[in-house]
C-alpha cells in the first residue's frame, strides 16, 4: 500500500504532526463484555450458545482484554522512541470495536488542531477483514468530522520487516528457555495466527504473508522444524477456512512422538483473548492431555525491536509526504 493509503492526500503540504495506532479493541471490565461482543457481531449474528461461550472465554482470562493497556504501552514506547530520534509527535490509540473508538480518537485529534497523522494498523498480515475493515472505519470516522478531520497516511506493509522478525525471534528464544535445557534446540515450533476463510486469505494474500513471517523467524531463530497452523476459527463449518487447526496439530505432534512444542503467535502483536484463552488455556490443556510439553512465545508487544520498527514506519511516511 502506498503511504497515503486511502485517508489522506499526499502532497497537500501538511506535514506529519501526529501518529495513530489502530487496533481491534476489547472490553476493559466484565460489564463491557456483552456490549463489546454486540458491536463486533452487529452484522454477523452467531448462535446464542457460541455467544455465551465467548463471554465465558473473557471471564476465564479475568473478565477483560489487556489489548487497550498493551496498545497504550506501545504508543508510549513509540512516542519516547520518536523523541529520541528527533521526530517528536504525539501518538494516539484508536480502536475499531470499543473505546476509544476511532471516531472518538480522531475527534480528539481534531480538537487539538492536528492535521495529518501517520497511521499504523496493528495487524501485520493483510486481509479484507483486517486492514480493509480498519480503513473503512477510519473513512467513516473522518466523514463525521468533515473539514476538521485529520488526513490519514497509512504506513506500508511490515509483516516480513527485519525488525519485526527480530522481535518475534527474540520472543521465541525466551519461550524456548522454558523447556528442559537438553530439549530446547530440538523442539518444533508451531507458528500460529487467526484462521480466516480461504477465499478472503487468497484475496488479500494473508496466508502468503504469514508464511514469509514464519520463514523469517525460523531462519533468524534457527528453528530445526516448524509448521504454520491456525486458531480461533469461528465461521460456518460449511465454508473452507485456513487449516490445520492448532489443536489438531498438537495431536499430530503427539502421535509422531514429539516431546515438547513451542507455540509462537506470529499473527498477533499483543496478547488478547485469542492468545490468552485459545492458546494459554485451550491449547495448553490439549497439550497436557496429550502429555506434550508446551511453551508459548510472547507477542511482539513493546519489544524494543518492534518499537524501532514502528518508529521506522513513521519516519518513512514523514519523509514521503514532505
URFEN-V103827 format. One record per residue. N is the residue number from 1. NEAR is the number of other ideal C-beta (glycine too) atoms within 10 Angstrom. D_CENTER is the distance of its C-alpha to the mean C-alpha in whole Angstrom. Layout:
N:NEAR:D_CENTER
N:NEAR:D_CENTER
This chain:
1:13:18
2:10:21
3:20:20
4:18:22
5:22:19
6:13:21
7:21:21
8:25:23
9:13:27
10:15:27
11:10:30
12:11:31
13:9:32
14:15:29
15:10:28
16:24:24
17:18:25
18:18:21
19:27:18
20:26:15
21:22:11
22:25:10
23:25:7
24:22:8
25:24:11
26:24:13
27:23:16
28:18:18
29:9:21
30:13:22
31:10:24
32:17:21
33:22:20
34:15:22
35:11:22
36:21:18
37:19:18
38:11:21
39:13:19
40:17:16
41:15:19
42:9:22
43:5:22
44:8:21
45:8:24
46:15:23
47:8:26
48:8:27
49:7:27
50:11:23
51:15:22
52:13:24
53:12:22
54:18:19
55:17:21
56:12:22
57:17:19
58:23:18
59:13:21
60:14:21
61:19:18
62:11:20
63:15:20
64:21:17
65:26:13
66:18:13
67:25:10
68:21:12
69:13:14
70:20:11
71:25:10
72:16:14
73:15:14
74:25:12
75:19:14
76:14:17
77:20:17
78:24:16
79:17:19
80:14:21
81:19:20
82:21:21
83:12:25
84:9:26
85:13:25
86:6:28
87:15:25
88:10:25
89:19:23
90:15:22
91:23:18
92:24:17
93:21:14
94:26:14
95:23:12
96:21:13
97:20:14
98:21:16
99:14:17
100:17:17
101:17:17
102:26:17
103:17:20
104:13:21
105:22:19
106:26:21
107:18:24
108:13:24
109:24:24
110:17:26
111:10:29
112:13:28
113:9:29
114:21:26
115:19:27
116:23:24
117:30:20
118:29:18
119:28:15
120:24:11
121:25:9
122:20:5
123:22:4
124:24:6
125:26:8
126:19:11
127:21:12
128:16:14
129:16:12
130:22:9
131:21:11
132:16:14
133:16:14
134:22:12
135:19:15
136:13:18
137:18:17
138:27:17
139:15:21
140:11:22
141:21:21
142:20:23
143:10:26
144:11:27
145:15:27
146:8:30
147:5:31
148:14:29
149:20:26
150:26:24
151:21:24
152:25:20
153:26:19
154:26:16
155:21:15
156:14:15
157:16:13
158:20:12
159:21:11
160:18:14
161:19:15
162:13:17
163:20:15
164:23:12
165:25:14
166:21:16
167:26:14
168:29:12
169:21:16
170:19:17
171:24:15
172:24:17
173:15:20
174:13:20
175:19:19
176:21:22
177:9:24
178:15:24
179:19:26
180:10:30
181:8:31
182:7:33
183:12:30
184:16:27
185:11:27
186:12:28
187:24:25
188:17:23
189:25:19
190:26:17
191:27:14
192:30:12
193:26:9
194:23:10
195:23:13
196:25:14
197:19:18
198:15:19
199:12:20
200:19:17
201:24:16
202:12:19
203:15:19
204:19:16
205:16:16
206:28:13
207:19:15
208:13:16
209:20:13
210:24:12
211:16:16
212:14:16
213:24:13
214:26:15
215:16:18
216:20:17
217:26:16
218:21:19
219:11:22
220:17:21
221:21:21
222:9:24
223:21:23
224:10:26
225:12:24
226:20:21
227:16:20
228:21:16
229:23:16
230:24:14
231:24:14
232:20:14
233:18:16
234:15:17
235:14:19
236:9:23
237:6:25
238:5:27
239:11:24
240:11:23
241:18:19
242:21:17
243:13:19
244:16:20
245:18:19
246:27:18
247:16:21
248:13:23
249:23:22
250:24:23
251:17:26
252:13:27
253:21:26
254:17:29
255:9:31
256:8:31
257:6:32
258:17:29
259:15:29
260:19:26
261:27:22
262:24:19
263:25:16
264:30:13
265:27:9
266:26:8
267:28:6
268:24:3
269:26:4
270:24:6
271:20:8
272:24:9
273:22:12
274:20:10
275:25:10
276:18:13
277:19:15
278:22:15
279:23:15
280:17:17
281:14:19
282:16:20
283:25:19
284:17:21
285:12:24
286:18:24
287:23:24
288:11:27
289:11:29
290:18:29
291:8:30
292:17:27
293:17:26
294:23:22
295:21:20
296:23:16
297:26:14
298:18:12
299:22:9
300:25:9
301:18:9
302:20:12
303:22:14
304:13:17
305:18:16
306:25:12
307:23:14
308:17:17
309:25:14
310:28:13
311:22:17
312:16:18
313:23:16
314:26:18
315:16:21
316:16:21
317:25:21
318:20:23
319:10:26
320:16:25
321:21:26
322:10:29
